[in-house]
Amino acid sequence: MILRRYGNSVQSVETHFESKALTEIGFRRDHRFAVPAEEFAESYELVETHDLTASAEGSVQDETEQSLLRDLEEQLAGIEAGLGEGEVLLVESEQGTDYPKTRSEQKNVIVDGENRLHFRIRVDPPLRIGRYRAGS
């Protein structure tokens, strides 16, 4: 289960990685789990932190960004699939502080004698995810 802090509570979320959204790397509350943040801090201990990043290159900006977001989502799903009993993931990245964003660079390249755009997109800063275990 993936959790994210909202004000004074920690709530379960699902990924919402969308290349056409203003915030490409997003999460939506799914209302399956909610607990006061203070109670979460008392009940769970940090086991490890993951800094997830991705990059992609291509000639179509939206397709390149979709590929990058798919890669990032697959990394997160892989970590979630490896959770043990009583473990959860918490999005550690905070809005306005270190929240991940896609960064794009473009350059002109010549392909078969024609000018074309080439895009290089990356996630910066990384998406920080903490793996937490319920205390005994």
C-alpha positions in Angstrom: 0.0 0.0 0.0 1.2 3.5 -0.9 0.6 6.3 1.6 1.0 10.1 1.5 0.7 12.7 4.1 -2.2 15.2 3.8 -2.1 17.8 6.5 -2.4 16.0 9.9 -3.2 12.6 8.4 -1.6 9.9 6.4 -3.9 8.4 3.7 -3.7 5.6 1.1 -3.2 6.7 -2.5 -2.9 5.3 -6.0 -0.5 6.6 -8.6 -1.7 9.1 -11.2 1.3 9.7 -13.5 -0.1 11.7 -16.5 2.1 13.3 -19.1 -0.6 15.9 -20.0 -1.2 17.0 -16.4 0.3 20.1 -14.8 1.8 17.9 -12.1 2.9 14.8 -14.1 3.9 12.8 -11.0 0.7 12.7 -8.9 -1.1 10.6 -6.4 -4.9 10.4 -5.7 -6.4 9.4 -2.4 -8.2 6.1 -2.7 -9.9 6.2 0.8 -8.8 2.7 1.7 -6.7 3.7 4.7 -6.3 6.9 6.8 -4.6 7.5 10.2 -3.5 10.6 12.0 0.1 11.5 11.1 1.1 11.4 14.8 -0.3 7.9 15.2 1.5 6.8 12.0 4.8 8.1 13.4 4.3 6.2 16.6 3.2 3.0 15.0 5.6 2.7 12.0 9.4 2.7 11.7 11.4 3.7 8.7 13.1 0.6 7.2 14.7 2.2 4.0 14.4 5.0 1.6 14.3 4.8 -2.2 15.1 7.7 -4.5 13.3 6.9 -7.8 14.4 8.6 -11.0 14.0 8.0 -14.6 15.0 9.4 -18.0 13.9 9.0 -21.6 14.8 10.3 -25.0 12.8 10.4 -28.2 11.5 12.5 -31.1 7.9 13.0 -29.8 7.7 14.9 -26.6 4.5 13.4 -25.2 5.5 9.8 -26.1 8.9 10.3 -24.5 7.4 11.7 -21.3 4.8 8.9 -21.2 7.7 6.4 -21.4 9.5 8.1 -18.5 6.4 8.1 -16.4 5.7 4.4 -17.1 9.3 3.6 -16.1 8.9 5.5 -12.8 5.5 3.9 -12.1 7.0 0.4 -12.8 9.8 1.1 -10.3 7.3 2.1 -7.7 5.1 -0.9 -8.4 8.2 -3.2 -8.1 9.0 -1.8 -4.6 5.4 -2.1 -3.6 5.2 -5.7 -4.8 8.2 -6.5 -2.5 6.6 -5.3 0.7 6.5 -7.7 3.6 3.8 -8.2 6.1 2.9 -5.0 7.9 4.9 -2.8 5.6 3.8 0.2 3.6 5.3 2.8 1.4 5.1 6.5 2.2 5.7 9.3 -0.3 8.4 11.3 1.4 8.7 14.0 -1.3 6.8 17.2 -0.2 4.9 19.7 -2.4 6.8 23.0 -2.5 10.0 21.5 -1.1 11.4 18.6 -3.1 8.5 17.3 -5.1 9.6 15.5 -8.3 9.0 17.2 -11.7 9.8 16.2 -15.2 12.5 18.3 -16.8 12.8 18.5 -20.5 15.6 19.5 -22.9 15.2 19.7 -26.6 17.6 20.1 -29.4 17.5 20.2 -33.2 19.0 17.2 -35.0 19.2 16.4 -38.7 17.6 13.1 -39.7 17.7 12.2 -43.4 18.6 15.8 -44.3 15.6 17.2 -42.4 15.6 19.2 -39.1 13.9 17.3 -36.3 13.4 17.9 -32.6 15.0 15.4 -30.1 13.7 15.4 -26.5 15.6 14.3 -23.4 13.4 14.2 -20.3 14.3 13.3 -16.8 12.8 13.4 -13.3 14.4 15.9 -11.0 14.5 15.9 -8.0 14.0 12.1 -7.5 10.7 10.8 -6.1 11.6 9.8 -2.5 9.7 6.8 -1.1 10.1 5.4 2.4 9.4 1.8 3.3 7.9 1.6 6.7 7.2 -1.4 9.0 4.5 -1.5 11.7 6.1 -1.7 15.1 5.6 -4.7 17.4 
